[in-house]
Amino acid sequence: MRILIVHNYYQHKGGEDVVFAQEVEALRKNHLVETITFQNKKGLAGLKQFALYPWNVFAAAKIVQKAEEIKADIVHIHNTHYAIGPLVFRKLHQAKFKTIQTLHNYRLLDPSATLFVNNKIFLETINKEFPWKSIRLKTLDNSLFKTFWVAFTYYLHHKLGTWHMVDKYLIFSSFMKDLTLQSSKKIRQNQLAIKVNAIERPDIIHESRSTHFVYLGRLSVEKGIETLLEAFIQKPAYKLDIYGDGPLVEKVKKIANLHSNIEYKGFQQKQTLNKALASSHALIVPSIWFEGMPMTVLEAFALGTPVISSKIGALAEMIKDGDTGFHFEAGNAESLIQALDKYVSLSLKSKQILNTNCLKEYESKYQLNKNIESLQAIYSEVINEN
């Protein structure tokens, strides 16, 4: 296959960049793969990109030209926000190219892209023709203008039928599929395909298990940090190591100084994080928002580490209660404590079964080679569709 893969980098590196780079490298082993990338800029250049967001003829023309140069069988687009914009889908469709977009977030449904506003889940606008409440609440970067301009961009392309010109949207979970089908964009069911993320198994020497639980990630409200801290303050017999950085870092440091069972380890390199995962009791994912597909969960499974997570969004699908970990009610410290108690009370043999189940889950779903096979099958299906 001749494949063109398109991506727009945010100003700060994120998980989307990792997925893009990983898929390009893997696909190049068996296919002709070319890429074209854009970068969000600051200052006046960034303002120009944002102003062009609804109808960026320049970015769209560059992408169509590249697709024509390599005679692409398929064009796979990751992020278009802001430097590309949705016009590219219309132009590719008009030029008779088959297109796929990976939906890394919920921006198609609401300008917030997270569906998390004022520290709670926000679903009130996903089935509205125009998300006026989202604009009033300034759900994107707390900016009325930015929220309006993104809302207008997606509304305009909804009215023009652009979203029906994408041959296939790749999503991470059945949960995300259900939300997308509920939206005002009227995406058809046959436009959606579930394709999970994947990772290479971390290269790490076997670690003996400690009695510590571990949290890895951003220290912020939506990640459920406050629920996590509350649970371990109430359960001083359970030890917790916290890795990461973010807006709640000072609160985490303060509580760690007051409670000897909670230790803040700071921001660490990947090898250190993998060792922490491999030697821990379990990974805790206490999110109170709709995660896409946390890479930390995949890394835990690859290392045979169970996951104790809130039962919300895709996490409810990724972790099988009693099989690869345990669930608890999002935002409920008492429920988290019950899940911790349940895990600690298991026999050594039962814990080892969980470890084995996690490895099997990784091998059956999240290995990179199997994931690329799945992606290739979707490409072939789209190319062969009339």
Contacts in CASP RR format, 6 or more apart in sequence:
PFRMAT RR
TARGET T0000
AUTHOR 0000-0000-0000
METHOD contacts of the structure
MODEL  1
MRILIVHNYYQHKGGEDVVFAQEVEALRKNHLVETITFQNKKGLAGLKQF
ALYPWNVFAAAKIVQKAEEIKADIVHIHNTHYAIGPLVFRKLHQAKFKTI
QTLHNYRLLDPSATLFVNNKIFLETINKEFPWKSIRLKTLDNSLFKTFWV
AFTYYLHHKLGTWHMVDKYLIFSSFMKDLTLQSSKKIRQNQLAIKVNAIE
RPDIIHESRSTHFVYLGRLSVEKGIETLLEAFIQKPAYKLDIYGDGPLVE
KVKKIANLHSNIEYKGFQQKQTLNKALASSHALIVPSIWFEGMPMTVLEA
FALGTPVISSKIGALAEMIKDGDTGFHFEAGNAESLIQALDKYVSLSLKS
KQILNTNCLKEYESKYQLNKNIESLQAIYSEVINEN
1 31 0 8 1.000
1 32 0 8 1.000
1 73 0 8 1.000
1 74 0 8 1.000
1 376 0 8 1.000
1 379 0 8 1.000
1 380 0 8 1.000
1 383 0 8 1.000
2 31 0 8 1.000
2 32 0 8 1.000
2 34 0 8 1.000
2 70 0 8 1.000
2 71 0 8 1.000
2 72 0 8 1.000
2 73 0 8 1.000
2 74 0 8 1.000
3 27 0 8 1.000
3 31 0 8 1.000
3 32 0 8 1.000
3 33 0 8 1.000
3 34 0 8 1.000
3 72 0 8 1.000
3 73 0 8 1.000
3 74 0 8 1.000
3 75 0 8 1.000
3 76 0 8 1.000
3 379 0 8 1.000
4 33 0 8 1.000
4 34 0 8 1.000
4 35 0 8 1.000
4 36 0 8 1.000
4 63 0 8 1.000
4 66 0 8 1.000
4 67 0 8 1.000
4 70 0 8 1.000
4 72 0 8 1.000
4 74 0 8 1.000
4 75 0 8 1.000
4 76 0 8 1.000
5 20 0 8 1.000
5 23 0 8 1.000
5 24 0 8 1.000
5 27 0 8 1.000
5 33 0 8 1.000
5 34 0 8 1.000
5 35 0 8 1.000
5 36 0 8 1.000
5 75 0 8 1.000
5 76 0 8 1.000
5 77 0 8 1.000
5 78 0 8 1.000
6 35 0 8 1.000
6 36 0 8 1.000
6 37 0 8 1.000
6 63 0 8 1.000
6 75 0 8 1.000
6 76 0 8 1.000
6 77 0 8 1.000
6 78 0 8 1.000
6 80 0 8 1.000
6 84 0 8 1.000
6 88 0 8 1.000
7 16 0 8 1.000
7 17 0 8 1.000
7 20 0 8 1.000
7 35 0 8 1.000
7 37 0 8 1.000
7 38 0 8 1.000
7 77 0 8 1.000
7 78 0 8 1.000
7 79 0 8 1.000
8 37 0 8 1.000
8 38 0 8 1.000
8 39 0 8 1.000
8 40 0 8 1.000
8 78 0 8 1.000
8 79 0 8 1.000
8 80 0 8 1.000
8 81 0 8 1.000
8 82 0 8 1.000
8 83 0 8 1.000
8 84 0 8 1.000
9 17 0 8 1.000
9 37 0 8 1.000
9 38 0 8 1.000
9 39 0 8 1.000
9 40 0 8 1.000
9 79 0 8 1.000
10 16 0 8 1.000
10 17 0 8 1.000
10 40 0 8 1.000
10 79 0 8 1.000
10 81 0 8 1.000
11 39 0 8 1.000
11 40 0 8 1.000
11 41 0 8 1.000
11 42 0 8 1.000
15 104 0 8 1.000
15 295 0 8 1.000
16 78 0 8 1.000
16 79 0 8 1.000
16 104 0 8 1.000
18 295 0 8 1.000
19 78 0 8 1.000
19 102 0 8 1.000
19 104 0 8 1.000
19 197 0 8 1.000
20 78 0 8 1.000
20 79 0 8 1.000
22 198 0 8 1.000
22 199 0 8 1.000
22 368 0 8 1.000
23 76 0 8 1.000
23 372 0 8 1.000
23 375 0 8 1.000
24 33 0 8 1.000
24 35 0 8 1.000
26 368 0 8 1.000
26 369 0 8 1.000
26 372 0 8 1.000
27 33 0 8 1.000
27 372 0 8 1.000
27 375 0 8 1.000
27 376 0 8 1.000
30 376 0 8 1.000
31 376 0 8 1.000
32 70 0 8 1.000
34 66 0 8 1.000
34 70 0 8 1.000
34 72 0 8 1.000
36 62 0 8 1.000
36 63 0 8 1.000
36 66 0 8 1.000
38 59 0 8 1.000
38 83 0 8 1.000
38 84 0 8 1.000
39 83 0 8 1.000
40 46 0 8 1.000
40 49 0 8 1.000
40 81 0 8 1.000
40 82 0 8 1.000
40 83 0 8 1.000
41 49 0 8 1.000
41 83 0 8 1.000
46 82 0 8 1.000
49 56 0 8 1.000
49 82 0 8 1.000
49 83 0 8 1.000
50 82 0 8 1.000
50 146 0 8 1.000
50 149 0 8 1.000
52 58 0 8 1.000
52 59 0 8 1.000
52 85 0 8 1.000
53 81 0 8 1.000
53 82 0 8 1.000
53 85 0 8 1.000
53 149 0 8 1.000
53 150 0 8 1.000
53 153 0 8 1.000
54 85 0 8 1.000
54 86 0 8 1.000
54 87 0 8 1.000
54 149 0 8 1.000
54 152 0 8 1.000
54 153 0 8 1.000
54 156 0 8 1.000
54 157 0 8 1.000
55 87 0 8 1.000
56 83 0 8 1.000
56 84 0 8 1.000
56 85 0 8 1.000
56 87 0 8 1.000
56 88 0 8 1.000
57 87 0 8 1.000
59 83 0 8 1.000
59 84 0 8 1.000
59 85 0 8 1.000
59 87 0 8 1.000
59 88 0 8 1.000
60 84 0 8 1.000
60 85 0 8 1.000
60 87 0 8 1.000
60 88 0 8 1.000
60 90 0 8 1.000
60 91 0 8 1.000
60 92 0 8 1.000
61 91 0 8 1.000
63 75 0 8 1.000
63 84 0 8 1.000
63 88 0 8 1.000
63 91 0 8 1.000
63 92 0 8 1.000
64 88 0 8 1.000
64 91 0 8 1.000
64 92 0 8 1.000
64 95 0 8 1.000
64 97 0 8 1.000
66 72 0 8 1.000
67 75 0 8 1.000
67 92 0 8 1.000
67 95 0 8 1.000
67 97 0 8 1.000
68 95 0 8 1.000
72 97 0 8 1.000
73 98 0 8 1.000
73 379 0 8 1.000
73 383 0 8 1.000
74 97 0 8 1.000
74 98 0 8 1.000
74 99 0 8 1.000
74 100 0 8 1.000
74 379 0 8 1.000
74 382 0 8 1.000
74 383 0 8 1.000
75 92 0 8 1.000
75 97 0 8 1.000
75 98 0 8 1.000
75 99 0 8 1.000
75 100 0 8 1.000
76 99 0 8 1.000
76 100 0 8 1.000
76 101 0 8 1.000
76 102 0 8 1.000
76 379 0 8 1.000
77 84 0 8 1.000
77 88 0 8 1.000
77 89 0 8 1.000
77 99 0 8 1.000
77 100 0 8 1.000
77 101 0 8 1.000
77 102 0 8 1.000
78 101 0 8 1.000
78 102 0 8 1.000
78 104 0 8 1.000
79 104 0 8 1.000
80 86 0 8 1.000
80 88 0 8 1.000
80 101 0 8 1.000
81 107 0 8 1.000
81 113 0 8 1.000
81 150 0 8 1.000
85 153 0 8 1.000
86 153 0 8 1.000
86 154 0 8 1.000
86 157 0 8 1.000
86 162 0 8 1.000
86 163 0 8 1.000
87 157 0 8 1.000
87 162 0 8 1.000
89 99 0 8 1.000
89 101 0 8 1.000
89 157 0 8 1.000
89 162 0 8 1.000
89 163 0 8 1.000
89 165 0 8 1.000
89 166 0 8 1.000
90 157 0 8 1.000
90 160 0 8 1.000
90 162 0 8 1.000
90 165 0 8 1.000
92 99 0 8 1.000
92 165 0 8 1.000
93 99 0 8 1.000
93 165 0 8 1.000
98 167 0 8 1.000
98 382 0 8 1.000
98 383 0 8 1.000
98 385 0 8 1.000
99 165 0 8 1.000
99 166 0 8 1.000
99 167 0 8 1.000
99 168 0 8 1.000
100 166 0 8 1.000
100 167 0 8 1.000
100 168 0 8 1.000
100 169 0 8 1.000
100 170 0 8 1.000
100 378 0 8 1.000
100 379 0 8 1.000
100 382 0 8 1.000
101 166 0 8 1.000
101 168 0 8 1.000
101 169 0 8 1.000
101 170 0 8 1.000
102 169 0 8 1.000
102 170 0 8 1.000
102 195 0 8 1.000
103 169 0 8 1.000
103 170 0 8 1.000
103 171 0 8 1.000
103 176 0 8 1.000
103 180 0 8 1.000
104 292 0 8 1.000
105 113 0 8 1.000
105 114 0 8 1.000
105 292 0 8 1.000
106 112 0 8 1.000
106 113 0 8 1.000
106 114 0 8 1.000
106 115 0 8 1.000
106 176 0 8 1.000
106 179 0 8 1.000
106 290 0 8 1.000
107 113 0 8 1.000
107 150 0 8 1.000
107 154 0 8 1.000
108 154 0 8 1.000
108 163 0 8 1.000
108 169 0 8 1.000
108 180 0 8 1.000
108 183 0 8 1.000
108 185 0 8 1.000
108 187 0 8 1.000
109 115 0 8 1.000
109 125 0 8 1.000
109 126 0 8 1.000
109 179 0 8 1.000
109 180 0 8 1.000
109 183 0 8 1.000
109 185 0 8 1.000
110 122 0 8 1.000
110 125 0 8 1.000
110 126 0 8 1.000
110 131 0 8 1.000
110 134 0 8 1.000
110 139 0 8 1.000
111 131 0 8 1.000
111 134 0 8 1.000
111 135 0 8 1.000
111 139 0 8 1.000
111 140 0 8 1.000
111 146 0 8 1.000
111 147 0 8 1.000
111 150 0 8 1.000
111 151 0 8 1.000
111 154 0 8 1.000
112 122 0 8 1.000
112 134 0 8 1.000
112 139 0 8 1.000
112 140 0 8 1.000
112 147 0 8 1.000
113 140 0 8 1.000
114 222 0 8 1.000
114 289 0 8 1.000
114 290 0 8 1.000
115 121 0 8 1.000
115 122 0 8 1.000
115 123 0 8 1.000
115 126 0 8 1.000
115 179 0 8 1.000
115 289 0 8 1.000
115 290 0 8 1.000
116 122 0 8 1.000
116 222 0 8 1.000
116 288 0 8 1.000
116 289 0 8 1.000
116 290 0 8 1.000
117 134 0 8 1.000
117 137 0 8 1.000
117 139 0 8 1.000
118 137 0 8 1.000
119 221 0 8 1.000
119 222 0 8 1.000
120 288 0 8 1.000
121 288 0 8 1.000
121 289 0 8 1.000
121 290 0 8 1.000
122 134 0 8 1.000
122 137 0 8 1.000
122 139 0 8 1.000
123 179 0 8 1.000
124 133 0 8 1.000
124 134 0 8 1.000
125 131 0 8 1.000
125 132 0 8 1.000
125 133 0 8 1.000
125 134 0 8 1.000
126 179 0 8 1.000
126 182 0 8 1.000
126 183 0 8 1.000
126 184 0 8 1.000
127 182 0 8 1.000
127 183 0 8 1.000
127 184 0 8 1.000
128 184 0 8 1.000
129 155 0 8 1.000
129 158 0 8 1.000
129 184 0 8 1.000
130 151 0 8 1.000
130 155 0 8 1.000
131 151 0 8 1.000
134 147 0 8 1.000
134 151 0 8 1.000
135 144 0 8 1.000
135 147 0 8 1.000
135 148 0 8 1.000
135 151 0 8 1.000
137 147 0 8 1.000
138 144 0 8 1.000
138 147 0 8 1.000
139 147 0 8 1.000
140 146 0 8 1.000
140 147 0 8 1.000
140 150 0 8 1.000
141 147 0 8 1.000
154 185 0 8 1.000
157 163 0 8 1.000
158 184 0 8 1.000
158 185 0 8 1.000
158 186 0 8 1.000
163 185 0 8 1.000
163 186 0 8 1.000
163 187 0 8 1.000
164 186 0 8 1.000
164 187 0 8 1.000
164 188 0 8 1.000
164 191 0 8 1.000
166 191 0 8 1.000
167 191 0 8 1.000
167 382 0 8 1.000
167 385 0 8 1.000
168 191 0 8 1.000
168 192 0 8 1.000
168 193 0 8 1.000
168 378 0 8 1.000
168 381 0 8 1.000
168 382 0 8 1.000
169 180 0 8 1.000
169 187 0 8 1.000
169 191 0 8 1.000
169 192 0 8 1.000
169 193 0 8 1.000
170 193 0 8 1.000
170 194 0 8 1.000
170 195 0 8 1.000
170 378 0 8 1.000
171 177 0 8 1.000
171 180 0 8 1.000
171 192 0 8 1.000
171 193 0 8 1.000
171 194 0 8 1.000
171 195 0 8 1.000
172 194 0 8 1.000
172 195 0 8 1.000
172 196 0 8 1.000
172 197 0 8 1.000
172 292 0 8 1.000
172 293 0 8 1.000
172 314 0 8 1.000
173 194 0 8 1.000
173 196 0 8 1.000
173 292 0 8 1.000
173 293 0 8 1.000
173 313 0 8 1.000
173 314 0 8 1.000
173 317 0 8 1.000
173 318 0 8 1.000
174 194 0 8 1.000
174 317 0 8 1.000
175 290 0 8 1.000
175 313 0 8 1.000
175 314 0 8 1.000
175 316 0 8 1.000
175 317 0 8 1.000
176 290 0 8 1.000
176 292 0 8 1.000
176 314 0 8 1.000
177 192 0 8 1.000
177 194 0 8 1.000
179 290 0 8 1.000
180 187 0 8 1.000
180 192 0 8 1.000
181 187 0 8 1.000
181 189 0 8 1.000
181 192 0 8 1.000
193 378 0 8 1.000
195 371 0 8 1.000
195 374 0 8 1.000
195 375 0 8 1.000
195 378 0 8 1.000
196 293 0 8 1.000
196 365 0 8 1.000
196 366 0 8 1.000
196 371 0 8 1.000
197 293 0 8 1.000
197 295 0 8 1.000
197 298 0 8 1.000
197 366 0 8 1.000
197 371 0 8 1.000
198 298 0 8 1.000
198 366 0 8 1.000
198 367 0 8 1.000
198 368 0 8 1.000
198 370 0 8 1.000
198 371 0 8 1.000
198 372 0 8 1.000
199 295 0 8 1.000
199 298 0 8 1.000
199 299 0 8 1.000
199 302 0 8 1.000
199 366 0 8 1.000
199 368 0 8 1.000
200 368 0 8 1.000
201 302 0 8 1.000
201 362 0 8 1.000
201 367 0 8 1.000
202 270 0 8 1.000
202 274 0 8 1.000
202 278 0 8 1.000
202 299 0 8 1.000
202 302 0 8 1.000
202 303 0 8 1.000
204 271 0 8 1.000
204 274 0 8 1.000
204 275 0 8 1.000
204 278 0 8 1.000
204 303 0 8 1.000
206 278 0 8 1.000
207 275 0 8 1.000
207 278 0 8 1.000
207 279 0 8 1.000
208 279 0 8 1.000
209 279 0 8 1.000
209 280 0 8 1.000
209 281 0 8 1.000
209 351 0 8 1.000
210 279 0 8 1.000
210 280 0 8 1.000
210 281 0 8 1.000
211 239 0 8 1.000
211 281 0 8 1.000
212 239 0 8 1.000
212 240 0 8 1.000
212 241 0 8 1.000
212 279 0 8 1.000
212 280 0 8 1.000
212 281 0 8 1.000
213 232 0 8 1.000
213 238 0 8 1.000
213 239 0 8 1.000
213 240 0 8 1.000
213 241 0 8 1.000
213 280 0 8 1.000
213 281 0 8 1.000
213 282 0 8 1.000
213 283 0 8 1.000
213 284 0 8 1.000
213 308 0 8 1.000
213 340 0 8 1.000
214 240 0 8 1.000
214 241 0 8 1.000
214 242 0 8 1.000
214 243 0 8 1.000
214 276 0 8 1.000
214 277 0 8 1.000
214 280 0 8 1.000
214 281 0 8 1.000
214 282 0 8 1.000
214 283 0 8 1.000
214 284 0 8 1.000
215 225 0 8 1.000
215 228 0 8 1.000
215 240 0 8 1.000
215 241 0 8 1.000
215 242 0 8 1.000
215 243 0 8 1.000
215 283 0 8 1.000
215 284 0 8 1.000
215 285 0 8 1.000
215 286 0 8 1.000
216 243 0 8 1.000
216 244 0 8 1.000
216 273 0 8 1.000
216 276 0 8 1.000
216 277 0 8 1.000
216 283 0 8 1.000
216 296 0 8 1.000
217 223 0 8 1.000
217 243 0 8 1.000
217 244 0 8 1.000
217 296 0 8 1.000
218 244 0 8 1.000
218 245 0 8 1.000
218 246 0 8 1.000
219 225 0 8 1.000
219 242 0 8 1.000
219 244 0 8 1.000
219 245 0 8 1.000
219 246 0 8 1.000
219 247 0 8 1.000
219 248 0 8 1.000
219 249 0 8 1.000
219 252 0 8 1.000
220 246 0 8 1.000
220 247 0 8 1.000
220 248 0 8 1.000
221 247 0 8 1.000
221 248 0 8 1.000
221 288 0 8 1.000
222 287 0 8 1.000
222 288 0 8 1.000
222 289 0 8 1.000
223 286 0 8 1.000
223 287 0 8 1.000
223 288 0 8 1.000
223 289 0 8 1.000
224 286 0 8 1.000
224 287 0 8 1.000
224 288 0 8 1.000
224 310 0 8 1.000
224 330 0 8 1.000
224 331 0 8 1.000
225 248 0 8 1.000
225 251 0 8 1.000
225 252 0 8 1.000
225 286 0 8 1.000
226 248 0 8 1.000
227 286 0 8 1.000
227 288 0 8 1.000
227 310 0 8 1.000
227 330 0 8 1.000
227 331 0 8 1.000
227 332 0 8 1.000
227 333 0 8 1.000
227 336 0 8 1.000
228 240 0 8 1.000
228 242 0 8 1.000
228 284 0 8 1.000
228 286 0 8 1.000
228 336 0 8 1.000
229 251 0 8 1.000
229 252 0 8 1.000
229 255 0 8 1.000
229 262 0 8 1.000
230 333 0 8 1.000
231 333 0 8 1.000
231 334 0 8 1.000
231 336 0 8 1.000
231 337 0 8 1.000
231 340 0 8 1.000
232 238 0 8 1.000
232 240 0 8 1.000
232 259 0 8 1.000
232 261 0 8 1.000
232 262 0 8 1.000
233 255 0 8 1.000
233 259 0 8 1.000
233 262 0 8 1.000
234 333 0 8 1.000
234 337 0 8 1.000
235 261 0 8 1.000
235 337 0 8 1.000
235 340 0 8 1.000
236 259 0 8 1.000
236 260 0 8 1.000
236 261 0 8 1.000
237 261 0 8 1.000
238 261 0 8 1.000
238 340 0 8 1.000
238 344 0 8 1.000
239 261 0 8 1.000
239 262 0 8 1.000
239 263 0 8 1.000
240 261 0 8 1.000
240 262 0 8 1.000
240 263 0 8 1.000
240 284 0 8 1.000
241 263 0 8 1.000
241 265 0 8 1.000
241 276 0 8 1.000
241 280 0 8 1.000
242 252 0 8 1.000
242 256 0 8 1.000
242 262 0 8 1.000
242 263 0 8 1.000
242 264 0 8 1.000
242 265 0 8 1.000
242 266 0 8 1.000
243 265 0 8 1.000
243 266 0 8 1.000
243 267 0 8 1.000
243 268 0 8 1.000
243 272 0 8 1.000
243 273 0 8 1.000
243 276 0 8 1.000
244 265 0 8 1.000
244 266 0 8 1.000
244 267 0 8 1.000
244 268 0 8 1.000
245 266 0 8 1.000
245 267 0 8 1.000
249 264 0 8 1.000
252 264 0 8 1.000
253 264 0 8 1.000
255 262 0 8 1.000
256 262 0 8 1.000
256 263 0 8 1.000
256 264 0 8 1.000
265 276 0 8 1.000
268 276 0 8 1.000
273 299 0 8 1.000
274 299 0 8 1.000
274 303 0 8 1.000
277 283 0 8 1.000
277 296 0 8 1.000
277 299 0 8 1.000
277 300 0 8 1.000
277 303 0 8 1.000
277 305 0 8 1.000
278 303 0 8 1.000
278 304 0 8 1.000
278 305 0 8 1.000
280 305 0 8 1.000
281 306 0 8 1.000
281 343 0 8 1.000
281 344 0 8 1.000
282 300 0 8 1.000
282 305 0 8 1.000
282 306 0 8 1.000
282 307 0 8 1.000
282 308 0 8 1.000
282 325 0 8 1.000
282 343 0 8 1.000
283 296 0 8 1.000
283 297 0 8 1.000
283 300 0 8 1.000
283 305 0 8 1.000
283 306 0 8 1.000
283 307 0 8 1.000
283 308 0 8 1.000
284 307 0 8 1.000
284 308 0 8 1.000
284 309 0 8 1.000
284 336 0 8 1.000
285 291 0 8 1.000
285 294 0 8 1.000
285 296 0 8 1.000
285 297 0 8 1.000
285 307 0 8 1.000
285 308 0 8 1.000
285 309 0 8 1.000
285 310 0 8 1.000
285 315 0 8 1.000
285 319 0 8 1.000
286 309 0 8 1.000
286 310 0 8 1.000
286 328 0 8 1.000
286 330 0 8 1.000
286 331 0 8 1.000
286 336 0 8 1.000
287 294 0 8 1.000
287 309 0 8 1.000
287 310 0 8 1.000
287 312 0 8 1.000
287 315 0 8 1.000
287 330 0 8 1.000
288 310 0 8 1.000
288 312 0 8 1.000
288 330 0 8 1.000
288 331 0 8 1.000
289 312 0 8 1.000
290 312 0 8 1.000
290 313 0 8 1.000
290 314 0 8 1.000
291 312 0 8 1.000
291 313 0 8 1.000
291 314 0 8 1.000
291 315 0 8 1.000
292 314 0 8 1.000
293 314 0 8 1.000
293 318 0 8 1.000
294 315 0 8 1.000
297 307 0 8 1.000
297 309 0 8 1.000
297 315 0 8 1.000
297 318 0 8 1.000
297 319 0 8 1.000
298 362 0 8 1.000
298 366 0 8 1.000
300 306 0 8 1.000
300 307 0 8 1.000
300 358 0 8 1.000
301 307 0 8 1.000
301 324 0 8 1.000
301 358 0 8 1.000
301 359 0 8 1.000
301 361 0 8 1.000
301 362 0 8 1.000
301 366 0 8 1.000
302 359 0 8 1.000
302 362 0 8 1.000
302 366 0 8 1.000
303 358 0 8 1.000
304 355 0 8 1.000
304 356 0 8 1.000
304 358 0 8 1.000
304 359 0 8 1.000
304 362 0 8 1.000
305 355 0 8 1.000
305 358 0 8 1.000
306 324 0 8 1.000
306 325 0 8 1.000
306 326 0 8 1.000
306 343 0 8 1.000
306 351 0 8 1.000
306 354 0 8 1.000
306 355 0 8 1.000
306 358 0 8 1.000
307 318 0 8 1.000
307 319 0 8 1.000
307 324 0 8 1.000
307 325 0 8 1.000
307 358 0 8 1.000
308 319 0 8 1.000
308 325 0 8 1.000
308 326 0 8 1.000
308 327 0 8 1.000
308 328 0 8 1.000
308 336 0 8 1.000
308 339 0 8 1.000
308 340 0 8 1.000
308 343 0 8 1.000
309 315 0 8 1.000
309 318 0 8 1.000
309 319 0 8 1.000
309 325 0 8 1.000
309 326 0 8 1.000
309 327 0 8 1.000
309 328 0 8 1.000
310 327 0 8 1.000
310 328 0 8 1.000
310 329 0 8 1.000
310 330 0 8 1.000
310 331 0 8 1.000
310 336 0 8 1.000
311 321 0 8 1.000
311 327 0 8 1.000
311 328 0 8 1.000
311 329 0 8 1.000
311 330 0 8 1.000
312 330 0 8 1.000
315 327 0 8 1.000
316 327 0 8 1.000
319 325 0 8 1.000
319 326 0 8 1.000
319 327 0 8 1.000
320 357 0 8 1.000
320 361 0 8 1.000
321 327 0 8 1.000
322 354 0 8 1.000
323 354 0 8 1.000
323 357 0 8 1.000
324 354 0 8 1.000
324 357 0 8 1.000
324 358 0 8 1.000
324 361 0 8 1.000
325 343 0 8 1.000
325 354 0 8 1.000
325 358 0 8 1.000
326 339 0 8 1.000
326 342 0 8 1.000
326 343 0 8 1.000
327 339 0 8 1.000
328 335 0 8 1.000
328 336 0 8 1.000
328 338 0 8 1.000
328 339 0 8 1.000
329 335 0 8 1.000
343 351 0 8 1.000
346 354 0 8 1.000
364 370 0 8 1.000
END
